[in-house]
Amino acid sequence: MPAPTGRVVGGTLMLTRHLPLPAAEVWAAVTEPERLERWIGTWTGDPAEGSVMFTMTAEGEHAPTEQMTISVCEHPQRLVLVSRVGDDWWDLELELGAATDGGTLLTFKQPGIDPAAAESVGPGWEYYLDRLVVAATGGDVAAVDFDRDYYPAMAEHYRRIG
């Protein structure tokens, strides 16, 4: 069973993952449509115009399509997005850097996290980031089980730190 890694620092939810891959490979896994689809979802549109429409594929057939506005895209180091579904929006940030033991350290941030929402949002991002690692390293993402390993299993960790 995976252990929760997230923390809340100054109102920002932060999680990290080490991937035994160069930054360019990790960048491709978080930006290229066919690689992104393996672990989280699909997008349509032209990112050069500053936004795309995104649908999460692991959420079942009723997942909403949301607008993702691209605020910052610094290949292959930093991606900042604003996710909008109806009147709700989330700021999201991915930073890639060299890991101390090789590979790439991915830092995920969600500023402005509602402390009450951390108990469900945190386990959700743990799940998706673990799916990213599995997909990027050639594993079976279907083996990453949200209901068994993430929620409610990690909720107490996020209640304490939220």
Contacts in CASP RR format, 6 or more apart in sequence:
PFRMAT RR
TARGET T0000
AUTHOR 0000-0000-0000
METHOD contacts of the structure
MODEL  1
MPAPTGRVVGGTLMLTRHLPLPAAEVWAAVTEPERLERWIGTWTGDPAEG
SVMFTMTAEGEHAPTEQMTISVCEHPQRLVLVSRVGDDWWDLELELGAAT
DGGTLLTFKQPGIDPAAAESVGPGWEYYLDRLVVAATGGDVAAVDFDRDY
YPAMAEHYRRIG
1 148 0 8 1.000
1 149 0 8 1.000
1 153 0 8 1.000
2 126 0 8 1.000
2 130 0 8 1.000
2 149 0 8 1.000
2 150 0 8 1.000
4 122 0 8 1.000
4 123 0 8 1.000
4 126 0 8 1.000
4 154 0 8 1.000
4 157 0 8 1.000
4 158 0 8 1.000
5 15 0 8 1.000
5 16 0 8 1.000
5 17 0 8 1.000
5 126 0 8 1.000
6 13 0 8 1.000
6 14 0 8 1.000
6 15 0 8 1.000
6 122 0 8 1.000
6 126 0 8 1.000
6 157 0 8 1.000
6 158 0 8 1.000
6 161 0 8 1.000
7 13 0 8 1.000
7 14 0 8 1.000
7 15 0 8 1.000
7 161 0 8 1.000
8 14 0 8 1.000
8 113 0 8 1.000
8 115 0 8 1.000
8 118 0 8 1.000
8 161 0 8 1.000
8 162 0 8 1.000
11 111 0 8 1.000
11 112 0 8 1.000
11 113 0 8 1.000
11 115 0 8 1.000
12 109 0 8 1.000
12 110 0 8 1.000
12 111 0 8 1.000
12 112 0 8 1.000
12 113 0 8 1.000
13 109 0 8 1.000
13 110 0 8 1.000
13 111 0 8 1.000
13 112 0 8 1.000
13 113 0 8 1.000
13 118 0 8 1.000
13 121 0 8 1.000
13 122 0 8 1.000
13 125 0 8 1.000
14 107 0 8 1.000
14 108 0 8 1.000
14 109 0 8 1.000
15 107 0 8 1.000
15 108 0 8 1.000
15 122 0 8 1.000
15 125 0 8 1.000
15 126 0 8 1.000
15 129 0 8 1.000
16 105 0 8 1.000
16 106 0 8 1.000
16 107 0 8 1.000
16 108 0 8 1.000
17 105 0 8 1.000
17 106 0 8 1.000
17 108 0 8 1.000
17 129 0 8 1.000
17 130 0 8 1.000
17 132 0 8 1.000
17 133 0 8 1.000
18 99 0 8 1.000
18 101 0 8 1.000
18 103 0 8 1.000
18 104 0 8 1.000
18 105 0 8 1.000
18 106 0 8 1.000
19 25 0 8 1.000
19 26 0 8 1.000
19 99 0 8 1.000
19 103 0 8 1.000
19 104 0 8 1.000
19 106 0 8 1.000
19 132 0 8 1.000
19 133 0 8 1.000
19 136 0 8 1.000
19 137 0 8 1.000
20 102 0 8 1.000
20 103 0 8 1.000
20 137 0 8 1.000
21 103 0 8 1.000
21 104 0 8 1.000
21 136 0 8 1.000
21 137 0 8 1.000
22 103 0 8 1.000
22 104 0 8 1.000
23 76 0 8 1.000
23 77 0 8 1.000
23 96 0 8 1.000
23 97 0 8 1.000
23 98 0 8 1.000
23 103 0 8 1.000
23 104 0 8 1.000
24 76 0 8 1.000
25 104 0 8 1.000
25 136 0 8 1.000
26 76 0 8 1.000
26 96 0 8 1.000
26 104 0 8 1.000
26 106 0 8 1.000
26 136 0 8 1.000
27 75 0 8 1.000
27 76 0 8 1.000
27 77 0 8 1.000
27 96 0 8 1.000
28 35 0 8 1.000
29 35 0 8 1.000
29 36 0 8 1.000
29 38 0 8 1.000
29 39 0 8 1.000
29 132 0 8 1.000
29 135 0 8 1.000
29 136 0 8 1.000
30 36 0 8 1.000
30 79 0 8 1.000
30 94 0 8 1.000
30 106 0 8 1.000
30 132 0 8 1.000
31 47 0 8 1.000
31 79 0 8 1.000
33 42 0 8 1.000
33 43 0 8 1.000
35 135 0 8 1.000
35 136 0 8 1.000
36 42 0 8 1.000
36 43 0 8 1.000
37 57 0 8 1.000
38 135 0 8 1.000
38 141 0 8 1.000
39 58 0 8 1.000
39 128 0 8 1.000
39 131 0 8 1.000
39 132 0 8 1.000
39 134 0 8 1.000
39 135 0 8 1.000
39 136 0 8 1.000
39 141 0 8 1.000
40 56 0 8 1.000
40 57 0 8 1.000
40 58 0 8 1.000
40 128 0 8 1.000
40 131 0 8 1.000
40 132 0 8 1.000
41 54 0 8 1.000
41 55 0 8 1.000
41 56 0 8 1.000
41 57 0 8 1.000
41 58 0 8 1.000
42 54 0 8 1.000
42 55 0 8 1.000
42 57 0 8 1.000
43 52 0 8 1.000
43 53 0 8 1.000
43 54 0 8 1.000
43 55 0 8 1.000
43 68 0 8 1.000
44 52 0 8 1.000
44 53 0 8 1.000
45 51 0 8 1.000
45 52 0 8 1.000
45 53 0 8 1.000
46 52 0 8 1.000
47 70 0 8 1.000
47 73 0 8 1.000
50 69 0 8 1.000
50 70 0 8 1.000
51 67 0 8 1.000
51 68 0 8 1.000
51 69 0 8 1.000
51 70 0 8 1.000
52 67 0 8 1.000
52 68 0 8 1.000
52 70 0 8 1.000
53 65 0 8 1.000
53 66 0 8 1.000
53 67 0 8 1.000
53 68 0 8 1.000
54 65 0 8 1.000
54 66 0 8 1.000
54 67 0 8 1.000
54 68 0 8 1.000
54 83 0 8 1.000
55 63 0 8 1.000
55 64 0 8 1.000
55 65 0 8 1.000
55 66 0 8 1.000
56 63 0 8 1.000
57 63 0 8 1.000
58 128 0 8 1.000
58 131 0 8 1.000
58 141 0 8 1.000
58 146 0 8 1.000
64 85 0 8 1.000
66 83 0 8 1.000
66 84 0 8 1.000
66 85 0 8 1.000
66 86 0 8 1.000
67 83 0 8 1.000
67 84 0 8 1.000
68 81 0 8 1.000
68 82 0 8 1.000
68 83 0 8 1.000
68 84 0 8 1.000
69 81 0 8 1.000
69 82 0 8 1.000
69 84 0 8 1.000
70 79 0 8 1.000
70 80 0 8 1.000
70 81 0 8 1.000
71 80 0 8 1.000
71 81 0 8 1.000
71 82 0 8 1.000
72 78 0 8 1.000
72 79 0 8 1.000
72 80 0 8 1.000
72 93 0 8 1.000
73 79 0 8 1.000
73 80 0 8 1.000
76 96 0 8 1.000
77 95 0 8 1.000
77 96 0 8 1.000
77 97 0 8 1.000
78 93 0 8 1.000
78 94 0 8 1.000
78 95 0 8 1.000
78 96 0 8 1.000
79 93 0 8 1.000
79 94 0 8 1.000
80 91 0 8 1.000
80 92 0 8 1.000
80 93 0 8 1.000
80 94 0 8 1.000
81 91 0 8 1.000
81 92 0 8 1.000
81 93 0 8 1.000
82 89 0 8 1.000
82 90 0 8 1.000
82 91 0 8 1.000
82 92 0 8 1.000
83 89 0 8 1.000
83 90 0 8 1.000
83 92 0 8 1.000
90 110 0 8 1.000
91 110 0 8 1.000
91 111 0 8 1.000
91 112 0 8 1.000
92 108 0 8 1.000
92 109 0 8 1.000
92 110 0 8 1.000
93 108 0 8 1.000
93 109 0 8 1.000
93 110 0 8 1.000
93 111 0 8 1.000
94 106 0 8 1.000
94 107 0 8 1.000
94 108 0 8 1.000
94 109 0 8 1.000
95 106 0 8 1.000
95 107 0 8 1.000
95 109 0 8 1.000
96 104 0 8 1.000
96 105 0 8 1.000
96 106 0 8 1.000
96 107 0 8 1.000
97 104 0 8 1.000
97 105 0 8 1.000
97 106 0 8 1.000
97 107 0 8 1.000
98 104 0 8 1.000
98 105 0 8 1.000
99 105 0 8 1.000
106 129 0 8 1.000
106 132 0 8 1.000
108 125 0 8 1.000
108 129 0 8 1.000
110 121 0 8 1.000
110 125 0 8 1.000
113 121 0 8 1.000
113 162 0 8 1.000
115 162 0 8 1.000
118 158 0 8 1.000
118 159 0 8 1.000
118 161 0 8 1.000
118 162 0 8 1.000
119 155 0 8 1.000
119 156 0 8 1.000
119 158 0 8 1.000
119 159 0 8 1.000
119 162 0 8 1.000
120 151 0 8 1.000
120 155 0 8 1.000
120 158 0 8 1.000
121 158 0 8 1.000
122 154 0 8 1.000
122 158 0 8 1.000
123 146 0 8 1.000
123 150 0 8 1.000
123 151 0 8 1.000
123 152 0 8 1.000
123 153 0 8 1.000
123 154 0 8 1.000
123 155 0 8 1.000
123 158 0 8 1.000
124 146 0 8 1.000
124 150 0 8 1.000
124 151 0 8 1.000
126 150 0 8 1.000
126 154 0 8 1.000
127 144 0 8 1.000
127 146 0 8 1.000
127 149 0 8 1.000
127 150 0 8 1.000
127 151 0 8 1.000
130 144 0 8 1.000
131 141 0 8 1.000
131 144 0 8 1.000
134 140 0 8 1.000
134 141 0 8 1.000
134 143 0 8 1.000
134 144 0 8 1.000
135 141 0 8 1.000
END
